[in-house]
Amino acid sequence: MTTKKGFDKEKPAAPILPERTATMPEIGEITRPPQQRPPVWVWVLIFVVAVIVLLVIMIRTGARSIGLGGMFIMPIMLVSMLMMLRNRGGGGNEKTKPAALNQTRVDYMRSLDELRDDVTVGAQEQAAEIAYHHPNPCNGSLLTIVGTGRMWERRPTDRNFGHVRLGLGVTRLRTIINPPQKVPPPEYRETSTAIAARDFLLAQNVVHDVARPLHLFDQMGWAFFAEETQRPLLQGTLRALVCQLCVFHGPDVVRLAIISDDLQSWEWAKWWPHVADPELVDACGPVRMIYSDVGEFMERFGEQWASRPAWSPPMEGQPRAEDHWVIVVDMPGANCAPLLRDSGYAGVAVVEATNDYSSPLATSATAMKFDAVGNLLRAREVV
């Protein structure tokens, strides 16, 4: 009944992510005054020698007070004391004093804390906007969309057409963080503020634990690899992918075909109108495009697709295919070469779970693999 019931689509307005810009404060700079001439130790030595000379004079003469002979020592002592005080803090740059440096560090860290609060607000808004377009399929959020204006909302002209949530990961922060403009040379950088600025840029430029989408039609297909014992996990990932595809994309823009040797696990897919054959019907209505072999599918559509253009990377302004297909092949050991031809078919995305390491999709650009604990990772090497 659900496949025959009409649906009037009224796409609601999506949340708008405001543009944000954050400017980091300038890092501290240490000014190194030129070496005083003569240095402090010279004046200390002069003062000590003058004191010794004065004491020797007093002892040799037996005088209890300084006589005229020792009066010349006093100006030398006075000048040396003044120069010691001047070089030790009576003059020079106030900013290089330890107390001033500590206060500069405290002020800089406080500025970074305030800036971090603004960046966090932008990251939270970005995470909410991503969750709106890619809700978690595990908590029933897709069911809340069915029957609303958001169901089948994505059209081929939308930027997120063909995007489905694949899991959680990190993404680049959209808030523009302007780094410090005046960076002193390494020998003049204040170490604490320079390290804090570096760590801030590295940590705050990404958003963690947000949905990461798979752009289905950006490649001619995608390959998923897993151990034999992980097949239920892999099938669960494919089911989530299919459900998101069918909730956000209407059957008039995307068709879905299932090829599997475990038809029982895909029995539920018959209720999606996306798997209805565009031409063939039986006593129950349109024939469901659920097949047990790749050859069976190609026997049905091979001739129709013979004149279909080859897949090419999407480009701005490039015309899209008239109809889009997603073919899920859940069959270990199956050969998907007929579905991919030499370079695939335009508007067709093959999602294969065959564990075929000789497949054209077994590349670092199109292959993903489950690790030992069940995390889905982009495969750098497929062996």
Stockholm file with secondary structure:
# STOCKHOLM 1.0

chainA/1-383         MTTKKGFDKEKPAAPILPERTATMPEIGEITRPPQQRPPVWVWVLIFVVAVIVLLVIMIRTGARSIGLGGMFIMPIMLVSMLMMLRNRGGGGNEKTKPAALNQTRVDYMRSLDELRDDVTVGAQEQAAEIAYHHPNPCNGSLLTIVGTGRMWERRPTDRNFGHVRLGLGVTRLRTIINPPQKVPPPEYRETSTAIAARDFLLAQNVVHDVARPLHLFDQMGWAFFAEETQRPLLQGTLRALVCQLCVFHGPDVVRLAIISDDLQSWEWAKWWPHVADPELVDACGPVRMIYSDVGEFMERFGEQWASRPAWSPPMEGQPRAEDHWVIVVDMPGANCAPLLRDSGYAGVAVVEATNDYSSPLATSATAMKFDAVGNLLRAREVV
#=GR chainA/1-383 SS CTTTSCCCCCCCCCCCCCCCEEECCCCCBCCCCCCCSSCHHHHHHHHHHHHHHHHHHHHHHTCSSCCGGGTTHHHHHHHHHHHHHIIIIISSCGGGSHHHHHHHHHHHHHHHHHHHHHHHHHHHHHHHHHHHHSCCTTTTHHHHHTTSTTTTCBCTTSTTTTEEEEEEEEEECSSEEECCSCCCCGGGBCHHHHHHHHHHHHHHTEEEEEEEEEEGGGSSEEEEECCGGGHHHHHHHHHHHHHHHHHHBCTTTEEEEEEESCGGGGGGGGGSGGGEEEEEEETTEEEECEESCHHHHHHHHTTTTTTSCBCCCCCTTCCCCSSEEEEEEECTTCCCHHHHTTTCBTTEEEEECCCCTTSTTCSTTTEEEECTTSCEEECSCCC
#=GC SS_cons         CTTTSCCCCCCCCCCCCCCCEEECCCCCBCCCCCCCSSCHHHHHHHHHHHHHHHHHHHHHHTCSSCCGGGTTHHHHHHHHHHHHHIIIIISSCGGGSHHHHHHHHHHHHHHHHHHHHHHHHHHHHHHHHHHHHSCCTTTTHHHHHTTSTTTTCBCTTSTTTTEEEEEEEEEECSSEEECCSCCCCGGGBCHHHHHHHHHHHHHHTEEEEEEEEEEGGGSSEEEEECCGGGHHHHHHHHHHHHHHHHHHBCTTTEEEEEEESCGGGGGGGGGSGGGEEEEEEETTEEEECEESCHHHHHHHHTTTTTTSCBCCCCCTTCCCCSSEEEEEEECTTCCCHHHHTTTCBTTEEEEECCCCTTSTTCSTTTEEEECTTSCEEECSCCC
//
